Amino acid sequence: MRSVIDILDLSTDELEDLINVALDIIDHPDKYADACRRKKLATLFFEPSTRTRMSFEAAMYELGGNVISMTDGATSSASKGESVADTAKIVSCYADIIAMRHPKEGAALVAAQNASVPVINAGDGGHCHPTQTLADLLTIRRELGRFSDLTVGLCGDLKFGRTVHSLIGAMSRYPGVKFVLISPDELRLPDYVKNDILDRCGIPYTETASLDDPMPELDVLYMTRVQRERFFNEEDYVRLKDSYVLTPEKLARARQDMRVLHPLPRVNEISVAVDRDPRAAYFRQAANGKYMRMALILMLLGIEVR
Ligand code: CP
């Protein structure tokens, strides 16, 4: 029995296998229509979500399985004081696999340590969001055809943006990858990500507050929302929330084969006028998430489809 809490829980070969299964699902969806018959996925979401929860649920339905769902901690027994550990033990009695989102860093790990079925981290506080990274990787593969020799600009809230932390972990494994970390001073990438991943792996990176300067050299621009829910005060959020707004004028400096990704939801950081640009890949990225979650569910349930 195996859980996925961090993207580093998956080897590079396993990432490749997941991508290949996802691509096969896209090409041959009927082959997979009964793969999870009589299996149940529990989605436990203690924080709001549109894409992650609904794509997990759509994924399980498209695999022929069923879903039981908790969409709000306030309506569960967590509101009476039940611990994450006990919740995980109980839900293991009702479901074959759990996808959990929680505002506290480490909550998914606690769930995995106490569950008797696989647990997938669907986002734990400002820590990580491995299945978003799976969506990001499939998008990069489908849009650019490779992971190596890419310059990846990460822009916005690099401090609290858990998707950024997971993406750095995954992309650091590929040769020739460079990062440009674009953020206001207050929202710089945490030292633990710099030290434990970038420095330890010898990955080149630069830090800047400018979105314009690095634009022409980027292969991928990964925009992020300033994470209002993680701020300690509203004043700081209001001051920083519009630090970067990608517009068609700013995008004019980018290469024609560059791709713009965003985990979504977007607030103000990408103008809607950018949506019409073929380089805007963020809606395709959200669609890719479902296929990678299908592939991950199959892997963790040990189901092979031929
Ligand atoms: N990208 C992402 O996690 O979106 P949701 O918060 O809507 O799940």
Residues whose N, C-alpha, C, O or C-beta is under 5 A from the ligand:
A	BS01	CP	P48 S49 T50 R51 T52 R53 P263 L264 P265
